[in-house]
């Protein structure tokens, strides 16, 4: 993960300097947009810290050795904000109205994200029940021409770009990762590599794919602020994301070859995917 972050950080100033120079020649640069200013907000400035409460709870619980998942952290944050709002307004009716807004937002997320996760889980279990893992592993092995190294490289590349593509289409990396991430440990075992070395590049690919999706929430918000079409942003950033994908695949291949699967190390698919799914849910909530 650190490898592609470093590569992208080094390339960003040079790449976008070249892109801006090219657009200036073509006279297609966007006009400067004034930053909106919030005047007289209806809440104290301290409230800007409240959206970070789930992250704070998760990090504190981790370092204290307390088991805390994302859902519980969110409900703890809601409860704390509820108490603060009650102290501030002393109006139970207003708090009830505010809770309705939160519940409606949760319902929208259930429709757009949770239902896709359920469908992806059914898809993954169906693939397993029909023997799809073995078929996919054998197919990848055949593509590798019988070479174990090529088979591992092809497996990482194919699964990573599948997750990347589905994340671009869906605008969320959670469903894409859940669909193929559940299959990765079984495929890794058949290829003789540690499951984490195949699961990790898929998780990173889902994040990169979300950043390349014109329907992702962050891209839509950025496009609205810059007053451009989301596709225009994607056109400028996709080359860098593809470079990150290449680095991701190469690093994963190196880790796979240096971390072969130990005979006594039997890792469960649920254990491998649940922790990364929680982190992905937290990222998508922002």
N, C-alpha and C positions, 0 to 999 in steps of 0.2 A: 504493500500500500504506500509506504514511504517513497518507494522508487518512482512511481508514476507521478506522485505529488511534486517531487523534486524536478523531474523532467518537465512537467507542465509549467511549474513556476519559472524555470529558466527560459522556456520557449515563449511564454506569454508576451513579454515586452517586445521581443523581436518580431513575433508573428503579427501582433496587432499593429505595430508600427508599419509593417509592410502592407497590411490590409487597409489601414487608414490612408497610406500614400496612394495605393491603387484606387480607392474610392474617391480620393481628392482629384485624381486625374480624370476619372469618369464623371466627376461632379455629382456624386450620389451620396455624399455625406449628409447625415441628418442635421437639421438645425439644432442649436443648443436649446435644451428644455429647462425652464426654470423649476427649481426644486420647490414643491409645495410646502407651505408653512402652516402649521397647526396653531390657530389663535384661540386662546381661552378654552382649552380642553375641559370636558365635563368630569374630569377625574384628576386626582393628584398625580404629579409627575412620578411618584414612587410606584405607581401602578405599572409602569413600563417594565418592571422587574418580574411581575407575576407570571408572564408566559415562560420564564426560565425556571420556575419552581420545580416542575417535574424532573428537569435535568439535574438540578441541585440535589433533590431527594435521591435520585438514582446514584449519583457520585458519592454522596455522603454514606448511603446504605452500603455501597460497594466497599468503601474504605473501612467502614465499621464492621464489615462481615455480616451485615443483615441482608436476608433474602427479600428483595423487593422487585416486583416486575413493573412494566411500563403502565399497565392499567391501574394498579394500586397507587403508583406515584401520581397519576393524573387525578384520581379521586381525592387523594390527600390534598393536592393543590387546590381543587375545587372547594373542598371543605374549609381550607384556610382562608381562601378569598371570600367565601360565604360569611365566615365569622367577621372578617375585616369590614365587609360591606354592611353587616348588621350593626356593628359598632358605629360605623360612619353615618348611616341613614336612620337607624332605629325604626325601620319600616319593613315588616314581614311581607306585606303584599308586594312591594317592589322587588324584594329578593325572589319571591316566587315567579314574578314575570321575567326576571333575569335568568332564572334556572330554565324556564321554557326555551329561551334562546339557546342555551347550552345543549339542551336535549334535542332540539331541532337540528343543531349542527352535528350532533352525534348520529342522528338518524340519516343525515345526508352522507356522512362518512360510511355508515353501515351499507348504504345502497351502492356507493361508488367504489369502496375498497374491500370491506369485509365479505360481501357477496362474491367478489372476484377471488378472494383468498379461498373461500369454500369451494368454488368451482375448480380452482387450481389444485386443491387437495384431492378432490374426487378424480381429477385428470391423472395426477401422479399415482394414486392408488390403483386406478384402472390400468395404467401402463405396467405397474408391477404385477398385477394379477394376471395379465395376459402374457407375461414373460417378456415385456418390452425391454427391460434392462439387459437381459442376455442378448437379445437381438441387436440392440444398439451397441453394446460392447463388442459383439462379434463383427458388426458392420464397420465400426471404427477400426478394429484390428485389421480387417480386410483392406480398408483404405490405407492403412500404414504399411501394407505390403508385407505383413508378418513381422515387421520390426517393432520391438516393444517401445523404443524411444519415440518413433514416429507415431505410433498408436496413441501414446500418452499426449503428445503435442497436438495431434488432430482432435482428440477428445476434449482437451482444454479449449482449443480454438472454436470448435463447433458448438459446444455447450455455452461458451461465453458469448458468442455472437447470437445464439438463439435467445438467451436471456436479454442481451442488449437490444435486439430487434423487437421483442415483445414489450420491453419497457418503453421503447420509443412509441409503439402503437398505443399502449394503454395509458401512458403518462404517469405510471407508477411502477416502481421496481419491486414492490412487495409481491404482487401476483406472479410476475415473471419468475422471480426467484423461488417462490413456493412451488411452482409447477416443475421446474427442472432441478432446483436445489435438493429436493427430496430424493431425486434419482442419483445425484452425484456420488454419495458415499458408496452405494452398491457398485456403481461403475468403477470407482477408484479401487475398490477391493478386488474386482476382477482384473484390473490392470496392474495390481501389485504396488500401488502407491498409497500414501497416507490420505484418508478421506479429506482432511482439512485442506490439502494442497489442491483439491479439485473444487471444494465448496467455496473457498475464499475468493478465487477469481470470478466465480459466478456472482457473488455478493457485490464485488466491486463493479462488475459489468452492469448489474442492475442499477447501481448509482449513476454510472456514466450514461446509461441509456435513458434514465429519467432526465438527466441534464440535456439530452439531445432530443427530447420530445416537445413538439410545439403545443401540446395540450397539458403539459405539466403545470402545476400551480405556480411554481416559482418563475417559470418562463413567461406565463401569462401576465403575472404581476409586473415583471420587468418590462415586457412589451408595452403594457399600459402606461407605465411611468415614462418610457422613452418615446411613446407615441409612434411605434412602428409595429409591423406585423410580426407575430412570433416566428414565422418562417425565416424572416430576415436575420433574426438573432441566431437561429439554428444554423443558417448558412455560414455565418462567421465563426461559430464555435465548433462545428462538427469536425473539421480537420484536426484540431487539437485533441478532441475526444477520441478520435480514431488512433492517434499517436499514443494516447494513454491506454487504449485497448491493446495495442501491440506490446507496449511495455508490460502491461498486466499479464498477458499471455506468456511472454518470455520469462518473466520473474516466476510465475506459477510453475512453468515447465522446469526451471532450475530447482525450485523447492521440491517438486515432485521427484526429481532424480536424486536429490540429496537427502530425501526423507522417505525411503521405501517403507512399505507396510510391514510392520513386525508381525510375525505369526501369532503372537499372544495378544496383540492389540486388536480387540474387536470393539469397534465404536458403533453405537446405535445411530440410526438415521434421525431419530427424533431428537437426540441430544445434539447432534451436529447442526440441525436446522432451526431448533427452537430459539437458541440464544441469538443467532444471527437474525432471525425473524423479528425478535424483540427490538434489536438495534435498528433494523430497517423501518419498523413501525414508528419508532421515535424520530428518525430522520424525516420520514414522510409527513409526520405531524407538523413539521415546520415548513 
